[in-house]
Amino acid sequence: MAWGVGSLLVVGAGVAIVFEMVISGTWTEATEAFARNTEATAVLGTPASLADRLGVLLSALRNSSRGALAQISVIGDLIGVADWIYPTVFLVSQLLALVTVVSRRIKGVPCDARMWFLGVILMVSFCCVAMVFGNRIREHHFISLFVVSFFTLGCGLSLFASSAIKWGFRVWGPIVCLLMVPLVAINCLDYSRFMTSLRESGGVRLYTEELNHLPSRALAEARAGNETFYLFPEWGFFMNFAYLTENRVPYAPVSPWPDLLTSISRDFDRIVLCYWEKDRRSEYESAFAEAGLKPVVKTWLNRQGDRAFYFLEWEGGR
């Protein structure tokens, strides 16, 4: 009853919003803006055949199941062991569950497979929707599917084991448990190798630990009375900067323009602009030059002495 009332409220609210937009004349404007943004951001990816979209989906499933994205992004290397084990155990579990359901239906024996079936439906529907977006879908979008796959795997094995025991094949229970041993062992080993590598390297590229050291230093300088304004025109800097500085250090997650830089230079003694892409250095320097400011190009190094990111620094005394 509660679900039904809640659904009616949600649907009713949606209808009311659409009706209000139609009456006020903003519906056409909103749909046109949505269409423009959808085209500009290529939400549905580049045009591709069904086979190409299926290929992208399978590649994303394979990489997400072995944690390839996290490994490459965070530590810069693939350290997974026996990546084929999880897909193999999952497929075997689903085949065993399917055989169990079909055989019990044929024999007319009751079989409660609702939870397993729910997991399968969730995974299939997720994959179907993912194919619509084509190459706009990447491995990190499949994290939720990976969690659902564990649920589906467990339901499938439970369904098969319980049915096998009821049929008198008590040996199948231990066999199902043995199927999980290599899966658990490989997950523990992969996790241990990943954390060891992360502790040694401190992370790479967009996941470097220097993204935590930057706000720590900025907060310490601010407490010491240093008036510095930070600019973050590229993704990956400002969110943890705002959090770790307790939002006490002035910053702006925008690309610089001359009027903005001129205004900041009047109120602050120092401007720091952090960026990843070396090719965009000239763009940022041009904005400073138009504002009559001469920044110094510097490189922030990680614990190994390698580049973590670039930054432009301007000080009022220069």
VMD Tcl script that draws the C-alpha trace (Angstrom):
set ca {
  {0.00 0.00 0.00}
  {2.79 2.41 0.98}
  {4.66 1.72 -2.28}
  {1.50 2.42 -4.27}
  {0.81 5.72 -2.52}
  {4.43 6.78 -2.90}
  {4.43 5.96 -6.60}
  {1.22 7.95 -7.13}
  {2.73 10.95 -5.35}
  {5.88 10.85 -7.47}
  {3.96 10.43 -10.73}
  {1.50 13.14 -9.72}
  {4.30 15.57 -8.91}
  {5.92 14.86 -12.28}
  {2.67 15.44 -14.16}
  {2.07 18.68 -12.23}
  {5.55 19.98 -13.12}
  {5.13 19.17 -16.81}
  {1.65 20.73 -16.85}
  {2.98 23.92 -15.23}
  {5.78 24.11 -17.80}
  {3.34 23.69 -20.68}
  {0.96 26.34 -19.29}
  {3.75 28.83 -18.62}
  {5.27 28.32 -22.06}
  {8.64 27.11 -20.80}
  {8.22 23.52 -21.99}
  {9.39 24.25 -25.55}
  {12.32 26.27 -24.29}
  {13.30 23.53 -21.85}
  {13.12 20.74 -24.44}
  {15.14 22.79 -26.94}
  {17.80 23.51 -24.31}
  {17.89 19.82 -23.37}
  {18.31 18.85 -27.03}
  {21.14 21.36 -27.50}
  {22.97 20.20 -24.41}
  {22.50 16.55 -25.32}
  {24.01 17.15 -28.75}
  {26.83 19.34 -27.45}
  {27.92 16.89 -24.76}
  {27.39 13.80 -26.95}
  {25.45 12.08 -24.16}
  {24.68 9.10 -26.39}
  {28.26 8.83 -27.58}
  {29.48 8.79 -31.15}
  {27.35 7.04 -33.78}
  {28.13 3.32 -33.71}
  {26.69 0.04 -34.88}
  {25.07 -2.46 -32.55}
  {28.18 -4.66 -32.79}
  {30.44 -1.76 -31.78}
  {28.23 -0.87 -28.83}
  {28.21 -4.51 -27.73}
  {32.01 -4.54 -27.98}
  {32.28 -1.45 -25.77}
  {29.91 -3.06 -23.26}
  {31.86 -6.32 -23.09}
  {35.16 -4.46 -22.74}
  {33.77 -2.34 -19.91}
  {32.35 -5.44 -18.17}
  {35.67 -7.24 -18.43}
  {37.72 -4.31 -17.14}
  {35.32 -3.51 -14.31}
  {35.20 -7.14 -13.16}
  {38.99 -7.22 -12.75}
  {39.32 -3.70 -11.34}
  {41.45 -2.55 -14.28}
  {40.25 1.05 -14.17}
  {41.06 1.52 -10.49}
  {44.46 -0.09 -10.88}
  {45.52 1.95 -13.93}
  {44.03 5.20 -12.63}
  {45.29 5.04 -9.05}
  {48.62 3.17 -9.20}
  {49.36 3.23 -12.94}
  {49.73 -0.52 -13.41}
  {47.73 -3.74 -13.66}
  {48.49 -5.92 -10.65}
  {45.47 -8.26 -10.77}
  {46.02 -12.00 -10.44}
  {44.01 -14.54 -12.46}
  {41.48 -12.03 -13.80}
  {39.47 -14.83 -15.41}
  {38.41 -16.40 -12.09}
  {35.51 -14.09 -11.19}
  {33.84 -14.10 -14.65}
  {34.22 -17.88 -14.76}
  {32.73 -18.45 -11.29}
  {29.91 -16.02 -12.06}
  {28.98 -17.69 -15.36}
  {29.15 -21.17 -13.80}
  {26.90 -20.06 -10.93}
  {24.32 -18.62 -13.33}
  {24.35 -21.76 -15.47}
  {23.86 -23.95 -12.40}
  {21.00 -21.72 -11.20}
  {19.34 -21.83 -14.63}
  {19.62 -25.62 -14.81}
  {18.15 -25.85 -11.30}
  {15.15 -23.65 -12.11}
  {14.39 -25.33 -15.44}
  {14.71 -28.88 -14.07}
  {12.47 -28.14 -11.09}
  {9.87 -26.50 -13.31}
  {9.86 -29.55 -15.56}
  {9.39 -31.84 -12.57}
  {6.68 -29.59 -11.16}
  {8.63 -28.99 -7.96}
  {8.17 -25.54 -6.34}
  {11.21 -23.32 -6.72}
  {11.53 -19.86 -5.20}
  {13.98 -18.15 -7.56}
  {12.61 -14.63 -7.22}
  {15.71 -13.06 -5.70}
  {18.00 -14.67 -8.27}
  {15.68 -13.64 -11.08}
  {15.60 -10.07 -9.73}
  {19.40 -9.93 -9.84}
  {19.45 -11.21 -13.42}
  {16.81 -8.69 -14.52}
  {18.73 -5.82 -12.91}
  {21.94 -6.81 -14.66}
  {20.33 -7.35 -18.07}
  {18.38 -4.08 -17.92}
  {21.53 -2.19 -16.84}
  {23.48 -3.59 -19.79}
  {20.69 -2.76 -22.24}
  {20.59 0.86 -21.08}
  {24.39 1.05 -21.12}
  {24.44 0.02 -24.79}
  {22.27 3.04 -25.62}
  {25.02 5.36 -24.39}
  {27.74 3.55 -26.35}
  {31.27 4.78 -25.75}
  {30.08 7.40 -23.24}
  {29.85 4.58 -20.70}
  {33.12 3.69 -19.00}
  {34.26 1.18 -16.41}
  {33.48 3.38 -13.41}
  {29.82 3.50 -14.44}
  {29.66 -0.27 -13.90}
  {30.57 -0.19 -10.20}
  {26.93 -0.59 -9.17}
  {26.51 -3.47 -11.63}
  {29.55 -5.17 -10.11}
  {27.88 -5.06 -6.69}
  {24.64 -6.46 -8.13}
  {26.64 -9.26 -9.78}
  {27.84 -10.43 -6.35}
  {24.25 -10.48 -5.18}
  {23.19 -12.46 -8.26}
  {26.12 -14.85 -7.90}
  {25.25 -15.55 -4.28}
  {21.57 -16.09 -5.06}
  {22.44 -18.44 -7.91}
  {24.79 -20.58 -5.85}
  {22.37 -20.63 -2.92}
  {19.54 -21.70 -5.18}
  {21.57 -24.51 -6.70}
  {23.07 -25.72 -3.40}
  {19.73 -25.84 -1.58}
  {18.08 -27.68 -4.45}
  {20.96 -30.13 -4.79}
  {20.78 -31.00 -1.11}
  {17.02 -31.55 -1.35}
  {17.64 -33.94 -4.22}
  {19.99 -35.94 -1.99}
  {23.25 -34.81 -3.59}
  {24.80 -33.54 -0.37}
  {28.26 -33.41 -1.92}
  {27.21 -30.39 -4.00}
  {27.08 -28.11 -0.96}
  {30.83 -28.41 -0.27}
  {31.52 -28.15 -4.01}
  {29.68 -24.82 -4.15}
  {31.69 -23.61 -1.19}
  {34.89 -24.66 -2.93}
  {33.90 -22.55 -5.92}
  {34.04 -19.50 -3.67}
  {37.48 -20.26 -2.20}
  {39.56 -19.13 -5.20}
  {37.31 -16.10 -5.64}
  {37.82 -14.94 -2.06}
  {41.55 -15.77 -2.16}
  {42.15 -13.81 -5.37}
  {40.19 -10.82 -4.07}
  {42.25 -10.75 -0.87}
  {45.51 -11.10 -2.81}
  {44.57 -8.38 -5.31}
  {43.55 -6.04 -2.50}
  {46.82 -6.63 -0.65}
  {48.92 -6.01 -3.80}
  {46.92 -2.89 -4.65}
  {47.28 -1.34 -1.18}
  {51.00 -2.18 -1.04}
  {51.58 -0.48 -4.39}
  {49.48 2.52 -3.33}
  {51.45 2.95 -0.10}
  {54.72 2.80 -2.05}
  {53.74 5.19 -4.85}
  {51.22 7.50 -3.21}
  {49.03 7.29 -6.29}
  {49.55 8.67 -9.79}
  {48.07 11.32 -12.06}
  {44.58 12.44 -11.03}
  {44.74 10.23 -7.93}
  {48.07 11.37 -6.53}
  {48.37 12.00 -2.81}
  {49.70 15.47 -3.67}
  {46.09 16.54 -4.13}
  {45.86 16.18 -0.34}
  {49.19 17.84 0.36}
  {48.24 20.94 -1.64}
  {45.26 21.93 0.57}
  {47.21 21.01 3.71}
  {49.95 23.44 2.78}
  {47.42 26.07 1.66}
  {45.60 25.88 5.01}
  {48.84 26.13 6.96}
  {49.89 29.20 4.94}
  {46.46 30.81 5.40}
  {46.69 30.33 9.17}
  {50.13 31.96 9.05}
  {48.59 35.05 7.44}
  {49.45 34.38 3.79}
  {46.79 35.93 1.52}
  {46.65 33.50 -1.42}
  {43.86 32.89 -3.93}
  {43.74 29.53 -5.75}
  {42.34 28.92 -9.23}
  {41.40 25.44 -10.48}
  {40.35 25.57 -14.14}
  {40.68 21.79 -14.57}
  {38.89 18.84 -12.99}
  {40.25 17.09 -9.91}
  {41.51 19.88 -7.67}
  {38.82 21.95 -6.03}
  {36.55 19.38 -4.34}
  {39.07 17.88 -1.95}
  {40.74 21.33 -1.69}
  {37.52 22.83 -0.35}
  {37.00 19.90 2.02}
  {40.53 19.63 3.41}
  {40.94 23.38 3.85}
  {37.60 23.44 5.68}
  {36.57 25.97 3.02}
  {38.76 28.58 4.73}
  {41.10 29.25 1.81}
  {39.76 31.37 -1.08}
  {39.51 29.54 -4.40}
  {37.51 29.43 -7.62}
  {37.02 26.37 -9.89}
  {37.02 28.47 -13.08}
  {39.28 29.32 -16.00}
  {41.00 32.69 -15.55}
  {40.07 35.81 -17.51}
  {41.82 39.20 -17.30}
  {39.14 41.06 -15.31}
  {38.94 38.25 -12.75}
  {42.71 38.17 -12.30}
  {42.88 41.95 -11.98}
  {40.20 41.90 -9.30}
  {41.91 39.09 -7.37}
  {45.32 40.79 -7.55}
  {43.87 43.86 -5.80}
  {42.73 41.83 -2.78}
  {45.39 39.11 -2.52}
  {49.18 39.04 -2.38}
  {49.48 35.78 -4.28}
  {47.61 33.82 -6.95}
  {48.18 30.11 -7.59}
  {46.63 28.39 -10.61}
  {46.92 24.58 -10.71}
  {46.52 22.55 -13.88}
  {47.25 19.13 -15.37}
  {47.54 19.76 -19.09}
  {50.88 21.20 -20.19}
  {49.37 22.27 -23.52}
  {47.04 24.73 -21.76}
  {49.87 26.67 -20.13}
  {49.94 29.31 -22.88}
  {46.18 29.89 -22.49}
  {46.54 30.59 -18.77}
  {49.67 32.71 -19.21}
  {47.88 34.82 -21.82}
  {45.10 35.60 -19.35}
  {47.66 36.70 -16.76}
  {49.52 38.78 -19.36}
  {46.32 40.58 -20.41}
  {45.76 41.43 -16.75}
  {49.29 42.84 -16.53}
  {50.54 40.02 -14.29}
  {53.66 37.89 -14.75}
  {53.33 34.46 -13.14}
  {56.12 31.96 -12.63}
  {55.65 28.45 -14.03}
  {56.36 25.76 -11.44}
  {56.00 22.00 -11.09}
  {54.63 20.25 -8.01}
  {56.60 17.04 -7.44}
  {55.50 13.80 -5.80}
  {57.48 11.70 -3.33}
  {59.44 10.05 -6.16}
  {60.48 13.44 -7.52}
  {58.23 13.10 -10.58}
  {55.71 15.67 -11.75}
  {52.37 15.57 -9.99}
  {50.88 18.67 -11.64}
  {51.80 22.15 -12.87}
  {50.95 25.50 -11.35}
  {51.36 29.16 -12.14}
  {52.29 31.42 -9.23}
  {52.02 35.19 -9.11}
  {53.14 37.28 -6.17}
  {52.30 40.94 -5.76}
  {55.89 42.01 -5.12}
  {57.02 40.97 -8.55}
}
mol new
graphics top color blue
foreach p $ca { graphics top sphere $p radius 0.5 }
foreach p [lrange $ca 0 end-1] q [lrange $ca 1 end] { graphics top cylinder $p $q radius 0.2 }
display resetview
